[in-house]
Amino acid sequence: MRILAADDDLVSRLAMEDVLRQCGEPELVLAEGGADAWRQLAGDACFDLVCLDVRMPPPDGLELVARLRAAPGLKRVPAMLITSTADRNTVLSATRSDLQGFIVKPVGPDTVGRIQRVLRQLDDGILEPMESAIVRLRVDAERHARYVGAFGQQVQSLHGLAQELASSSCGAHARASFTQKADACRTAALTLGSPRLEQLISDALALLAAEQPGAERAMAQAAYWLERVAGARAH
């Protein structure tokens, strides 16, 4: 997993790093504040979780989440607050911000478990666990693996098409091809219990239809998330 953690206080950032390293040994990207975190996200949106302090020089944690939710191709990036700021206004703002969690500092013995639960829930939204999927689909494990492999090829193909559309002035035929393949990929996502990927594919379609940037970024996230989860489960 790749996790971005932002806190302008060095001691708090070190404590956050120590906690996150116990959550499955992720690749950590540390940011020294909201502006640094935003630069990281603008350059590479392929993160599994963003952990933010609230009180930072602008943009603070809540402002950064608002930017994420408004940004084409970035609004599905999961975020949680790990902060000592727990006044009523902050908590109310957090509840309206589509967050995956709110943890109050100082971190305690249950913090690692809480973050791990969030990460498991996020992964189950990327790809339904095989045990429940084979029962629902009435297939065996080998057949399910073929489904997942075919889905992975669809997602990678869509990502490649999105890159082509972003890098050149492709014509109507290329756009129509992306739309057709994206519709089929959305159906595959729902078949395999992948609501988070279906959302990203739908986002890419909407951005393309509106002639806005961000479709390639959304598909990059989809390809990254599926490859990581499917690969981990295969082993």
SULVENKA-V254707 format. One record per residue. N is the residue number from 1. SS is DSSP state (H for helix, E for strand, L for the rest). PHI is phi in whole degrees, 0 to 359 (NA if undefined). Layout:
# SULVENKA-V254707
[[N:SS:PHI] [N:SS:PHI]]
This chain:
# SULVENKA-V254707
[[1:L:NA] [2:E:244] [3:E:234] [4:E:259] [5:E:237] [6:E:233] [7:L:201] [8:L:279] [9:L:267] [10:H:298] [11:H:298] [12:H:296] [13:H:293] [14:H:295] [15:H:296] [16:H:297] [17:H:299] [18:H:297] [19:H:294] [20:H:293] [21:L:292] [22:L:272] [23:L:260] [24:L:86] [25:L:52] [26:L:285] [27:E:279] [28:E:257] [29:E:243] [30:E:258] [31:E:239] [32:L:271] [33:L:159] [34:H:294] [35:H:296] [36:H:296] [37:H:298] [38:H:295] [39:H:298] [40:H:297] [41:H:291] [42:H:295] [43:H:275] [44:L:201] [45:L:270] [46:L:278] [47:L:239] [48:L:273] [49:E:198] [50:E:242] [51:E:250] [52:E:229] [53:L:280] [54:L:273] [55:L:278] [56:L:220] [57:L:303] [58:L:309] [59:L:280] [60:L:283] [61:H:301] [62:H:292] [63:H:296] [64:H:293] [65:H:298] [66:H:299] [67:H:297] [68:H:302] [69:H:292] [70:H:261] [71:L:270] [72:L:302] [73:L:82] [74:L:241] [75:L:292] [76:L:268] [77:L:294] [78:L:292] [79:E:219] [80:E:219] [81:E:258] [82:E:236] [83:E:209] [84:L:268] [85:L:272] [86:L:225] [87:L:288] [88:H:301] [89:H:296] [90:H:295] [91:H:297] [92:H:297] [93:H:296] [94:H:296] [95:H:293] [96:L:263] [97:L:253] [98:L:53] [99:L:263] [100:L:268] [101:E:180] [102:E:218] [103:E:242] [104:E:265] [105:L:286] [106:L:287] [107:L:294] [108:L:237] [109:L:296] [110:L:267] [111:H:296] [112:H:301] [113:H:299] [114:H:294] [115:H:292] [116:H:298] [117:H:295] [118:H:299] [119:H:295] [120:H:296] [121:H:297] [122:H:296] [123:H:296] [124:H:293] [125:H:278] [126:H:280] [127:L:206] [128:L:303] [129:L:307] [130:H:303] [131:H:302] [132:H:279] [133:H:294] [134:H:290] [135:H:289] [136:H:294] [137:H:273] [138:L:59] [139:L:229] [140:L:268] [141:H:297] [142:H:295] [143:H:294] [144:H:299] [145:H:298] [146:H:292] [147:H:303] [148:H:296] [149:H:298] [150:H:295] [151:H:297] [152:H:300] [153:H:295] [154:H:299] [155:H:296] [156:H:297] [157:H:297] [158:H:297] [159:H:299] [160:H:298] [161:H:297] [162:H:296] [163:H:296] [164:H:297] [165:H:294] [166:H:282] [167:H:264] [168:L:211] [169:L:271] [170:L:290] [171:L:274] [172:H:297] [173:H:297] [174:H:295] [175:H:294] [176:H:294] [177:H:296] [178:H:298] [179:H:299] [180:H:297] [181:H:292] [182:H:293] [183:H:299] [184:H:294] [185:H:290] [186:H:297] [187:H:297] [188:H:297] [189:H:298] [190:H:292] [191:H:299] [192:L:267] [193:L:68] [194:L:236] [195:H:297] [196:H:292] [197:H:287] [198:H:300] [199:H:296] [200:H:295] [201:H:295] [202:H:297] [203:H:300] [204:H:299] [205:H:299] [206:H:295] [207:H:294] [208:H:295] [209:H:297] [210:L:274] [211:L:56] [212:L:252] [213:L:288] [214:L:123] [215:H:298] [216:H:295] [217:H:295] [218:H:297] [219:H:287] [220:H:296] [221:H:299] [222:H:300] [223:H:296] [224:H:297] [225:H:299] [226:H:294] [227:H:299] [228:H:294] [229:H:292] [230:H:297] [231:H:295] [232:H:295] [233:H:287] [234:H:292] [235:L:257]]
